[in-house]
Amino acid sequence: MTVAEKHVQARRRILESARPLIGMRGFSAVGLSQILEAANIPKGSFYHYFESKEHFGAALLELYNEQYMESLDALIAQKGKTGFEKLSIYCQCWIDAQHNGRLSGKCLVVKLAAEVSDLSERMRLILEEGTTGIVDRLARIIEEGQKDGSITKELPARQMASVVYQTWLGATLLVKVTHQPVPFEEAFAVTRRLVAA
């Protein structure tokens, strides 16, 4: 393995190791030493991999966006399922990710949007790009459902996708506040009523 490959691998390990910490505590509350300790990287070497903590945060969000889009693309590519079934799978995966105890599964948009949007324009733009990409992909699923007859055509697919995504973001915030699953149950019921043909 070349020096450049080792550098890329170590950088990725830092990002993946830091995600659960930041998903639990937030961006500002996690120090550089904690990030390096989690990744088993020598202290003092952070700036060898990232120009600043903001650059690190941007890279973390870019990786999160990339992985999230890959999972949505895989869902879109599934054969033999209606658009409604795919959208239901998406909603159930959202619930499972928030309740399975894996901090790496937590939604970084929910955790970081308010915090980093005020701290860093660069990070805000990456979050905006990610949320736009999610809504675009949900709109593709909804369009599929509108074509196969499993999803209503009462609203344009993009508008419906935006409402669905906003509903789930809000439900996740309320679950964090209440420590109860009811907001997810309500979000699922509302989503089904909104989209069902």
DAURRA-V214905 format. One record per residue. N is the residue number from 0. RES is the residue in one letter. SS is DSSP state (helix for helix, strand for strand, loop for the rest). D_LAST is the distance of its C-alpha to the last C-alpha in Angstrom with 1 decimal. Layout:
# DAURRA-V214905
n: {N	N}
res: {RES	RES}
ss: {SS	SS}
d_last: {D_LAST	D_LAST}
This chain:
# DAURRA-V214905
n: {0	1	2	3	4	5	6	7	8	9	10	11	12	13	14	15	16	17	18	19	20	21	22	23	24	25	26	27	28	29	30	31	32	33	34	35	36	37	38	39	40	41	42	43	44	45	46	47	48	49	50	51	52	53	54	55	56	57	58	59	60	61	62	63	64	65	66	67	68	69	70	71	72	73	74	75	76	77	78	79	80	81	82	83	84	85	86	87	88	89	90	91	92	93	94	95	96	97	98	99	100	101	102	103	104	105	106	107	108	109	110	111	112	113	114	115	116	117	118	119	120	121	122	123	124	125	126	127	128	129	130	131	132	133	134	135	136	137	138	139	140	141	142	143	144	145	146	147	148	149	150	151	152	153	154	155	156	157	158	159	160	161	162	163	164	165	166	167	168	169	170	171	172	173	174	175	176	177	178	179	180	181	182	183	184	185	186	187	188	189	190	191	192	193	194	195	196}
res: {M	T	V	A	E	K	H	V	Q	A	R	R	R	I	L	E	S	A	R	P	L	I	G	M	R	G	F	S	A	V	G	L	S	Q	I	L	E	A	A	N	I	P	K	G	S	F	Y	H	Y	F	E	S	K	E	H	F	G	A	A	L	L	E	L	Y	N	E	Q	Y	M	E	S	L	D	A	L	I	A	Q	K	G	K	T	G	F	E	K	L	S	I	Y	C	Q	C	W	I	D	A	Q	H	N	G	R	L	S	G	K	C	L	V	V	K	L	A	A	E	V	S	D	L	S	E	R	M	R	L	I	L	E	E	G	T	T	G	I	V	D	R	L	A	R	I	I	E	E	G	Q	K	D	G	S	I	T	K	E	L	P	A	R	Q	M	A	S	V	V	Y	Q	T	W	L	G	A	T	L	L	V	K	V	T	H	Q	P	V	P	F	E	E	A	F	A	V	T	R	R	L	V	A	A}
ss: {loop	loop	helix	helix	helix	helix	helix	helix	helix	helix	helix	helix	helix	helix	helix	helix	helix	helix	helix	helix	helix	helix	helix	helix	helix	loop	loop	loop	loop	loop	loop	helix	helix	helix	helix	helix	helix	helix	helix	loop	loop	loop	loop	loop	loop	helix	helix	helix	helix	loop	loop	loop	helix	helix	helix	helix	helix	helix	helix	helix	helix	helix	helix	helix	helix	helix	helix	helix	helix	helix	helix	helix	helix	helix	helix	helix	helix	loop	loop	loop	loop	loop	helix	helix	helix	helix	helix	helix	helix	helix	helix	helix	helix	helix	helix	helix	helix	helix	helix	loop	loop	loop	helix	helix	helix	loop	loop	helix	helix	helix	helix	helix	helix	helix	helix	helix	helix	helix	helix	loop	helix	helix	helix	helix	helix	helix	helix	helix	helix	helix	helix	helix	helix	helix	helix	helix	helix	helix	helix	helix	helix	helix	helix	helix	helix	helix	helix	helix	loop	loop	strand	loop	loop	loop	loop	loop	helix	helix	helix	helix	helix	helix	helix	helix	helix	helix	helix	helix	helix	helix	helix	helix	helix	helix	helix	helix	helix	helix	loop	loop	loop	helix	helix	helix	helix	helix	helix	helix	helix	helix	helix	helix	helix	helix	helix	strand	loop}
d_last: {54.1	55.2	55.7	52.8	50.5	51.8	51.1	47.5	47.0	48.6	46.6	43.3	44.7	45.4	41.9	40.3	42.8	42.3	38.6	38.6	41.4	39.8	36.4	38.5	41.0	39.8	41.4	44.6	45.5	45.9	49.3	50.3	52.5	49.6	47.5	50.4	51.2	47.7	47.9	51.5	52.8	56.3	56.5	57.4	55.6	52.3	53.5	54.2	50.4	49.0	50.7	49.5	47.2	44.9	44.9	44.1	41.2	39.9	40.3	38.5	35.5	35.5	35.6	32.8	30.6	31.6	30.8	27.4	26.4	27.7	25.5	22.3	23.5	24.1	20.5	19.2	21.7	20.7	20.2	18.2	15.3	11.7	10.8	8.9	12.1	14.3	13.0	13.6	17.0	17.8	17.4	19.4	22.0	22.4	23.2	25.5	27.3	28.2	29.3	31.1	34.3	34.6	35.5	34.8	31.1	31.0	29.1	31.9	29.9	29.7	33.3	34.9	33.1	35.1	38.3	38.6	37.1	40.2	42.6	41.8	40.3	40.1	38.1	35.8	35.1	34.3	31.8	30.3	30.1	28.5	25.8	25.1	24.9	22.4	20.0	20.6	19.6	16.5	15.5	16.3	14.0	11.1	12.3	12.5	8.8	8.2	10.9	10.1	6.6	5.4	4.5	4.1	7.6	8.9	11.3	13.4	13.0	16.4	16.0	12.9	15.0	18.0	16.5	15.3	18.8	20.7	19.1	20.3	23.6	24.2	23.3	25.8	28.5	28.1	28.3	31.5	32.9	32.1	32.5	29.7	26.3	24.6	23.3	21.5	20.0	18.9	17.6	15.5	14.1	13.5	11.8	9.3	8.8	8.8	6.4	3.8	0.0}
